[in-house]
Structures are given as structure tokens and as C-alpha cells.
Amino acid sequence: MCRRVPSPVRPPVRPLHPTRSLRVTVDTTASDSASGSASPAGSAAGSRAAAVLSRPVTLNGLTVPNRIAMAPMTRQFSPGGVPGEDVVSYYARRAAAGVGLIVTEGTYVGHESAGNSDRVPRFHGEEQLAGWAKVAEGVHAAGGTIVPQLWHIGMVRSAGEPPFAGAPAVGPSGLRLDGTAGQGKEMTQADLDDVVRAFAEAAAAAERIGFDGVELHGAHGYLLDQFLWEGTNRRTDAYGGDPVARTRFAAEIVAAVREAVSPTFPVIFRYSQWKQDVYKARLAQTPAELEAVLEPLAAAGVDVFHASTRRYWLPEFEGSDLNLAGWTKKLTGKPVITVGSVGLDGDFLKGFRGEGAPVKGIDDLLDRLEDEEFDMIAVGRALLQDPQWAAKVLAGRFGELAPFEAGALRSL
């Protein structure tokens, strides 16, 4: 039998203008002298950045001290799936420098098919959770807040890969992202129930060991996204078909997580249109189609959406310059985090292929935050390059910002 998911109920929606007048953006990246002292232009830009970004934001029962989040980025520095003291320091340094909310790298839930690396942290097991408790403690001591990203990769896994070599790859229809049959299996109802339980148990553990919320990874072609996208979901049962049916599995996970944690414990859901190596993939071609995906998730208990794009400044649909985060907030009325090359001019995927990216000004980003198009910004590679990025931006020290270099990926 299918688990019951609450019927979609439209929350109150704050009106947003569908279009915004053309902006003229001034590049603030070179406003400061090489010594780091602020020029008048840099001082003004810094004052504006501080005014816009330093405002607290409430995510269900959590008050985040500012609008800057650290985006989740897979690092593979946790042998045996256990985050060590270097991981504690990695996150705490960025919290101490002004990042209000840390979203951790993806962490595998307690399902043997969830991952494909023994160096990616896991969010199950006594030793692993003890390591994560130290991470949360370190971030809190530094003045930040932190949520783990809970992750199942689905058909991105190949047979024989660690951490559990005997586990099969699983997905909605046993298809890889290119639509071909993989060496995996179509999930049965028992499989679905096991994964729902794994996410709920991980969320309960996160609250128990001191985290401030959880993020569910429903983006980039991993398991939850494989159900959301018709390219990989060819099911003919209650979990396949139209957009609402394809959302059912993710909504069941959200509902189970919501039930497993306190009512005020924030549940964040990250999603995207694009997939790994399938950049033109779309969950929705129109706002109405996007609403059909998001409403069941909101009704099931999502408190915050994290709308992942490759370039945050690009409009999502014709006739409006709202980005994906803007449309998400307009359609659901929920707080939304935007992400996609914040602070850098270049696609983040190129960084993982060894390419760098120059610094990009944030005036347009501040405009959008002031317009309440979205509520928070998630910063990725810029924070890998420089743990002090948030402190420098808030102080107007734009001249000290450095371009991203791929070497930043080689260490924490």
C-alpha cells in the first residue's frame, strides 16, 4: 500500500512582481586597495552588503544570524565515513568568519545502496554520528548554525562500489540519467519503505546529536530527483506518471522526516532542474508545472526550499526575470535559499574539472535580496577558496576577494 501524503494545500503567498526593471550593476570587486583598506566606494558597498546580508532570518524555529549559507559540497575527507577533527575545523572556521548557516556536504543515510565512496561521510553508525556531534558543537561554538544534508545517490551508484560493495544500485525504474538501463533494480514497495525509514532515522539522529535542522538532497539527478524527473521515472504505479505522482516518494520522505523530529525543527528540501551531465533537463517547463512539484512537498512539511541552479542570475521562465528561487518563493510562500556561482563568474562544475573562476560582484544579488525574491544565499567555491569570504564581504573588503582556483579542492 502507498503511504498517505497530505493533500496539497496552498499556503498564503506573498505577491511578487513577475518582472523587475533593468538594473545597472556596478562591479565592486576592485573597490578596495591592495592593502585591504576600503575606498569610499568600497565603504559604501560594504555598508550596503552588511545592511542586506546581516539581517537575521527565521527558518521555522531556527533563527539564523544572517543571510549567508555555506552550500553543500562533496569533499571526501572522511575515511570510513567518519568526519574527523579536520572536518570539525573546516566547518567551524567558516562559521567563525560570519557564515550564518552551514549546510554540510552530502551524507549517506542508513541504506546500503545510498552511496559509492568510503570517503564520503555517513549519517548512521555510532562512530560516524559521534564525529558529526563534534562538528555541530564546533560550529555552534563559532557562532554559526548547521544542518546536515541527507543523501541517497540512487542509480548514480554502480555495482560493487563501496561502502557496501554487495548492495545493488536502486532507482525508480532502474534507469541511469541518460535513460539507459543500469546494473541496478527498480525499487519495490519494500525498498521504498526502507529508504523512507532511513531518511527519518537520520533526521531524528541529527536532532538528537545537536544539529539545527536537516536538508534533504532532492537535486542533481540523485535518488529523490530520479523520482521527480520523468526522464528516469517510468513507473506506472502511484509513484510515476504526472508531476504530482512523481513527487509522491519525496513527499513521503518529507512527511516521515517531519514526524520524526520536533515541530519547530527546520526541514529544508534542495532541488534543481538540471542533472549531472544533463544540463538541459527540466522538472518543469512552466510555473504551473513547477507548482505541481512543489506543492505536495510543502504540504508534506518542507519549511525551506533550496533551489539549486548553475548561475543564480539567470531567469527561469520566459516573461519574468525571477530565478528558480524567486519562482519557488512566489509559488509556495516558503523561505528559499538561492545558489549558483555566487561571488564567482563561472560554472561551478568547471571547478571540479580543474578550471578556475574569476571574482564576480554581488550588487545584483543584493538587489534581489532587498526585493525579497529569495531569503538567503548559499556560497560554494568562493568559501572553499577563502574561509574568510563572508567576513570580507560584510566588511566591504572586496579587493581582498580571490578568484577560485581548483587547487582549493585538494585540502580542507
Order of alpha helices (4+ residues) and beta strands (2+ residues): alpha-beta-beta-beta-alpha-beta-alpha-beta-beta-beta-alpha-beta-alpha-alpha-beta-alpha-beta-alpha-beta-alpha-alpha-beta-alpha-alpha
